[in-house]
Amino acid sequence: MASHSAASPAVGRPRVVGDPWQRALVLSYILLIFFFIYPLAQLFISSVRAAGGGWTLTHFREFFALSYYRSALYHSLYVGFMVTVLATALGVPLAAAVARWGVPGKALLRALIVLPLVSPPFIGAYSWILLLGRGGWITQLVQHAGLPWMGTIYGSKGIILALTLNLYPFVFLVVSASIASIDASLEEAAANLGATPWRTFRTVTVPLLMPAILGGALLVFLTALADFGSAVVIGESYLVLPTLIYSLFINEMGGEPAMAATASVVLLVCTTAVLLIERWYISRRSYVMSGLRRRVERRASPRARAAATAFTYGVVGISLIPAAVVMLTSFFPSSGPVMRPGFSVGNYLMVFSTVPRAMLNSLFLSGASTLLCVVLGVVIGYLLVRRPGRATGGLDALLMVPYAIPGTVLAVALIRAFGVPPLLLTGTVAILITSYVVRRLPYAVRGVVAVLHNIEPATEEASLSLGASPWRTFGRVTLPLMAPGIISGAVMTWVQVISEISSTILLYYGPWATISIVIYQQVLSNNYGTAAAASSLLLLAVFVPLLAFNVWQGEKAAELV
């Protein structure tokens, strides 16, 4: 490892003024500053600018003075907190059960657990309306049986349910990786000193897992706090900050749009503050393992193994209900909100006849955005790994900021920045692509960085020593070796972009409505059959690339073995 890091700075020859990678670094900064930092700066300016000119904090005072606005902030924090607690309560024991207690079918479980994560949250919310809404299947069965019912699923309960089952895989994936790296001797030493399994878990294992638990919980909280789709589909009158921003922006289109910018800044401050608090907490503690010996799977008692298996498959099964319900009901004959048992492709015919362009729009926008993310991700990822320094370190830190930017906030920022000449992008497809690329570029960069760390720099140095130019070496030697990371980042970018609704709802215009917008509009119009068919098409567009990537990875792994 030491030789790797020592050789890295040498790759690409000495840095000179004409170095193409230096020019690429400068261009990367220019693009991020112009399309990301500049819009955010315009957003802040809009929130503190008075209607007649000058600077003021009146908008922030109004925001915190009126209960209407304060309630949206409280609702967002409450939903984010509850979803984080519940997702962590599911994800941590699920990871422990799969890693420790010999639950059968681990490979299948790991594949199934990922599916809710790549399924758009608003589809999950919509499926729970089909099941537990006022006219839902389960609701009707319970009412016909004369049994007591829990009440409405709409509002905070529905949002929390949909997001918890959608986001717990974040915690599972991060904690699973951490459990696999725990040194077995630490837990065995505690057991040899007489500690019970529970005491060992509480005093040894949990502290070692804390960075992973906090990391997974942070991803859940940031995603839940920024979610627009679930809240707008199942929230009804339960206002959260993303839906408040949308409402304020739509209502203020003809007037002074300062309150939408103010609410956006408040949401941005919340997400950034949580990110900084988590990093501060981790930095104050030490989590170190000697790494002497990897832990082997425990032999659980038959009763414990049965309980772990039931819990694991129960959670995974419930989390897959949304996708199953949506795809099943898409073939039911329907008329508005009424869906009858049977088989029909009428809902799909309705989608293709009434909104045929929406799916093509989604495919085009996702394809174009993914391609741009891959190109930029390859260049930036290479710079971060092969050209370490203060400049690339600053670029790396800048790229982390989009993780904390909700889609509605970025949409308002882009409209503030590019809604007036000289660069007028509102009302064009360019502003949609800009939004997608800015928010999802970190996925492509991380995929490249992860694989590039495993490529020995000596391979590139050999090409350079034979007289090849840096760009020729990069294209002929490095790029093919980076293919797994590039494709991994591209798949994750595609999955996230094609189901995007939070920024699209504010940025799109008529001809460029996406399939996510169509689903949203059909749900609001109570056309549940059409919404189910459109949702099924979106799920296929999400799952097919993911499945193809997993198959490809499996084949590559087989070749290496």
N, C-alpha and C positions, 0 to 999 in steps of 0.2 A: 504493500500500500504506500509505503514511504517513497519507493522508487517511482511509483505512478505519479504522485503529486510533484515530485521533483522534476520529472520530465515534462510535465504538462505545459509550463510556460514556454518551452522551447519550440513547441509545435507551431508551424506556420512561419518560421524564420524570425529574425529580429523585427521588432515593431518599428516601422518607418512611416513617413508621412504618406507614402503611396500605398501602404498596406491595405488591400481590399477589405480585410476584416475590421480595420479601424474605421473605414468609411461605412461599413455595415453597422458598426456600433453607433456612430453618429446618426445615421438614418433611423435606427431603432428608437433612439431618444427623441428625435424630431417627431416621429409618428405617434409615440405614446404621449408626448407633451401636447401635440396639437389636437389629437382625437380623444384624449382622456383627461389630462390635467387642465387644459383650457376649458372644456365644457364644465368640469367641476368648479373651476374658479368662477365661471359665469353664473353657475347655480348659487354659489355663496353671495355673489354680488347682487343677484336678483332678490335674495332673502333680506338684504340689509339696505336696499335702495328705496327711498321714499317715492311716492307717486309723482311729486312735483320736482324731483331731483334731490340730490344730497343723500346723506346716510342716516339710517334710523334703525332702532331695535324694536320699533312698534309692532312689527309682524310677529316677533318672538314673544313679546309681552301679550299680544292678543292670543297667540297659540296656547300659552300656558294659563291664560285668564279664563278662557271659555271652556266649559265642561265638555262641549262637543268634541273639541280637539284633544283635550286631556284624556277623555275616555278611549279614544282611538289609540293613544300611546299606551295607556294602561292595558287595553285589550291585547295589543301586540306583545307587550312584555309578558303578560299572563300566558298567552298561547305559546310563546317561545319557551317560557320556563316549564310549563306542563309537558309540552312535547319533548323537551330535552330530558326531563326526569323520567318520563315513561319510556322513551326510546332507549335511554341508558339502562333502565330496569329490565328491559327485554334483551338488549344487545349484549350486555356483560355476561349474564348467566347463560345465554345462548352460545356465546363464544367459549365459555368454560365447559359447557356440556359437550360441544362438538370436539373440542381439543382434548378433553380429559377423560370423559366417562364412556368412551367406546360406543358412541351412538352409531348405529349402522347407517350405511349409505352416505358417508361424509362427502364424497365427491358430488353426488346429486344435491345434497343439502346446500353446499357452498354455491352451486350454480343457481338453485332456486332462490336463495336468500338475496342474490344480487338483483333479481328481476324487479322487485318493487322499487328499488332505487332508481332504475332507469325508466320506470313507468311514470308519466307525468302525474303530479299530485292531484291536479284537478280532475283527472279521470277517476282516481280513487274516490274523490269527493262525490262525483256524479254517480258512481256505482253504489255508494251507500245511500244515496237518495232513492235509487231503484229498489233497494232492499228495505230501508228503514224510514223512508220519507213518508209523507202523509198518505200517499197511495202506493207505498212500497209493498213488495210481496210479503215480507215478514210482518209488517204492520197490519195488513189485511188479514193474514192468517190468525194473528193474535186477537184482533178485534172480532172476527167471526167466531172465534172460540170463546169469546166473553172473558178473556183473561186480562188482568191489569197490564197496562203498557207504560213504558218508561217516559213517554212524552216525545216531544219533537227531537229529531236528530239535527235540526238546523241550528245555526249559531255556533257558539264556542265548542260544544260537544262534538259536532260534526267535523269542524276544522281540526281539532286535536286528534280525533280518531283517524282521520284520513292522513294527516301528516305523520303521526306516530308510526303507523304501519308502513308508511312510505320511506321514512328516514332511519329507522332503527338499524338497517344494514350498515350505515356509516359507522356506528359504534361497534357492531359485530366485526367488520373487516379490520378496523384498526386494532381492536383488542385481541383478535385472533392472532394477528401477526406478532403482537407483543408477547402473548402467552407462549408462542412457539420459541421465543428467544430467551425465556427465563432459565437461569441456571438451576438444574435439578438439585444440586448439592445444598442450595440455600433452604429449600423447603424440607429436604431430608434432615438437615441439621436441626431445624426447629422441631421436627417430629421426634428425633432421637433425644432431644432434651425434654420430652414429655408433653409438648404442645399438642392439643387436639387438632383435628383437621380444620375445624372452624377457626380456631385461634391462629393456626398457621396461615390460613387464607387471609384473615383479617390483618395480621401484624406483619406478614412477609410478602404475600402475593399481591395484595391490593396496593401497598405503597409502590411496588415495582411496576404495577400496571397503571398507576395514576397518570403519567404523561399520556398514555394511549387513551385512557378513559376520558380525560379532559380534552384531548384532541378530537376524539369522536363526538363528544358532547358539544364542543365548539362548532363543528360542522353542522350538527343538527340545529343548534340554536340560531346560527346565522341564516341557515336555509329557511327555517320556520318563521323567523322574524321578517324575512324578505318575501315570503310567499304571497302571491297575489291570486293564483288560480283557485286554490281550495277555498279561500275566503270569499271570493266573488261567486263561486258556484253554490256553496252550501252555507255560507255565512249569513245570507239574507241581510237583516238590519244590524248584524253584529259587525261594527266598523273596526278595522285595523288600519295601521298606517299606510300600507300599500294601496288598499281600496280607498282610503281617504285622499291620498295623493291623486289617484285617478279621478275621483269625484271632483276635487278642487280644480284640477286641470281642465276637465271638461266644462265645468261651470264658469271658469274664468277665461275661456277662450276669447270672449269679446271684451274683456276688461283687463284690469291690472292683475297679472298672474303671480303676485308675490307670495300668497299663502301656499300655493302648491310647491313653490321653491322652498319656503320655510319648513313645511312638513317634510320635504325631501331631505333637507339638511338635518332635521331632528332624527330622522330614521338613519341617516348616514352616520351621525355622531353615535347613536346607540350601537350600531354594528361595529364601528371602529373601536369604541370603548371596550366592548366585550372582547374583541381580539387582543387589544393591548393588555387588559387585565389577565387574560389567560397566559399570555407570554410572560408577564411580570411574575405571576404565581409560579410558573414552571422554573423561571430563572432563579428564584429564591430557594429552591430545593434541589437536592442532589439525588439522582436515581442512577446508581451505578451497579453493574453486575460484573463479576469476574469472568463469566462465560466459560467456566471450566468444563461443564458437561451439560449437554442438552437433556431435557427432561423426557422421560418415556411416559407413555400413556398409562394411567392408573387402571388397575383391575377393579372396577366397581362391583359392588354386590348386585345380584340380579334385581333386587327391588330398586336400588338407586339408578341402575342403568335403565330400567323400565320407566321410572319417573322422568329421567333426563330425556329419553326418547319421546315420551308422550308430550313433554313440554316443548321440545324442539320442533317436532312435526306439527304440533298444534299451532304454535306461533307462525311458522312458515305457511301452513295451510290457510290460516285466517288472513295473512298478508297477501296471499295470492287470490283471495276472493274477488277483489275489484276487477282484475283483468279477466277472470273467468266469467263473472257476471256480465260485463260489458260485451264480451265476444258472444256469449250465449244469447243475450237479448237482442243483439243486432240482427238475428235471424227470425225474431218474432214479428208477426204482422202487427202493425201499429197504426193508430190514428191519433195524432197529437200526443197527449200524455197517456192514452189508453193503449196498453200492449196486451195482446192475446196470445195464449199458448199456440204453438204451431210452427210451421217452417215457411219462411219466405225470404226472397232476396230483394224484396221491394224497397227496404231501407237503403240498400246499396245502390239500387237503381235511382233512388231519389237523390242520393249524394252526387252521383255521377251526372245526373241530369240538371240539378239545380246549381251546384257549385263545383263544376268539373275542374275549374282552374285552381281551386284552393290547394289540392294535393300537389299539383305541378309547381305552384308557387313555393310550397314548403320544400319540395325536393330541390328546386333551383336555389332558393335562399340558403338551405342547409349545405348544399354542395359547394356553392361559391364561398360561403363563410368558412367551411371546413378547409377548402383549398388554400385560402388566404392564411388561416390559422396555421396550417401545416408549413407553408413557405416561411412565414415569420417565425414560427416555433423552431424550425430547423436552424435558421440563422442565429436566433437569440440563444437557443439552447447550446449551440456550439460555442458561442461567445462566452457564456457563463462557465462552461467546463474547461475549455481550452485556453481561454484568455482571462484568467482570474486577475482581479485588481479592484481598485476603488470604483472605477467607472462601471465595470460589469457588476460589481456588488450593489451599486446604486440602482442599476437596471433591474437586478434580481428583486430588490426590495420594492421597487415601483410596480413590478408585475404581480406582487402579492396583494396589492390594494384592490383590484377587481373582485377578489374573493369576497370582500366585505361590501360590495356595491350592489344593492337591490336593483332589479331590472327597472322598476318604475322610477327610481331615482336617476339612473343613467339616462333613461328616456327623456325625462324632464330636462336634464342637463344638456343633452344633445340638441333638444329643441331650442333651449335658450341660446346655445352657442351658434347653431347653424340654421336658425329660423329667419335670419335676416341676411342681406347681402354683406360682404361680397361672395361668401360661400353658402349658397342657399341649398340645403340638402333636404329640408322638410318637404314632404309630398313626393319624395323620390325613393327608389329602391335602395339607393346608396346609404341612406341613414339607417335602414334596417340592417344592412350588412355590417355597417360600422358598429352598431350596437352589439350584434352577435360576436363579432371578432374581438372587440374590446373585452367583453365579459368572459369569453371562453378561450382566449389565447393562453392563459396559464395552463390549461389542460394539455395543449400541444407542446408547450415548453417543458412541462414536467415529464412528459413521456420521453422526449428527446434526452433530457438531462439524465434520467434514470438509466437509459441504455448506454449513453456515452461514457458514463463513469466506468463501465465494464469493458470499454474498448481500449486496448493498450496503445498509448501514443507512439510507441516505436513503429507501429504499422505505418502511420502517416509520415514519420521521420524518414523511413526507408524510401518512400516515394519522393519526398522532397530532396533527399540526398542524390537521387538519380536524375535530378533536373526538372522534375514536374513542378508546375506552378502551384501556388496554394489552392486556387480554385479547381484546377484539374485534379489535384490530390483529393480535395474534398468530394468532387463529383464521382470520381472513379474508385476511390478507396473507402472513404469514411461513410458516405451516404448509403451505399449498400449494407454496410454493417449496422447502420442505425435504423434499418427498415422496421424491426419489431417495435421499437419505441415510437417511431413516426406513425405507424398504423394504429398502435394503441391510443396515442393521443388523438388521432383523426377519428377513431370510432367514438371515443368519449365526447369529442366536440360535436360530432354529428348527432349523437343521442341527446345532448343537452340543447342544441340549437333547434332541432326539428320539433321539439315539444315546448319551445319557449312561448310564453304568453304575456309575462309581466311587462316586458318592454314593447312587445309587438302591439299590444292593445292601445298604446299611445302613439306609436310611430307609423302604423300602417295606414294606407288609404285604399279606397274601394277596390281597384283592380288587383291589389297585392294582399288581399286577405289570405291568411294561411289556414291550414286545417285546424289548428288550435283555436283560431278566431271563430271558425265555423262551428266547432263543438260548443264553444261558449255561447254563441248566438242561438243555437238550436236548443240548448238547455234552458236559456232564458225564455224562449218561445214555447217551452213545454213540448217540443218535438223530440221525445225521448228515443224513438226508434232511429231517426236520422242521426241523432247525437251518438247513439251506440254504434252505428255503422261507421261514422266518421272516426270515433274513438278506436275502433278495431283496426281501421286502416293505419291510424297513427301508431298503434302498438306494433303492428307488423313492420312499419317503417323503422321503428326503434329496435325491435328484437332481431330482425333478419341480419343487419350488419353485425350485431353483437354475437349472434350465433355463428356467423361466417368467420369472425375473428377467432372465436374459441376453437372452431374446427381447424383453422389454419395454424393456430398455436399448437394444437395437439399434434398435428402432422410434423411441425418443425421439431417439437420435443421428441417425437418418435425417431426422426432422422438423427438427432444428436445422440440418442441412446444406441 
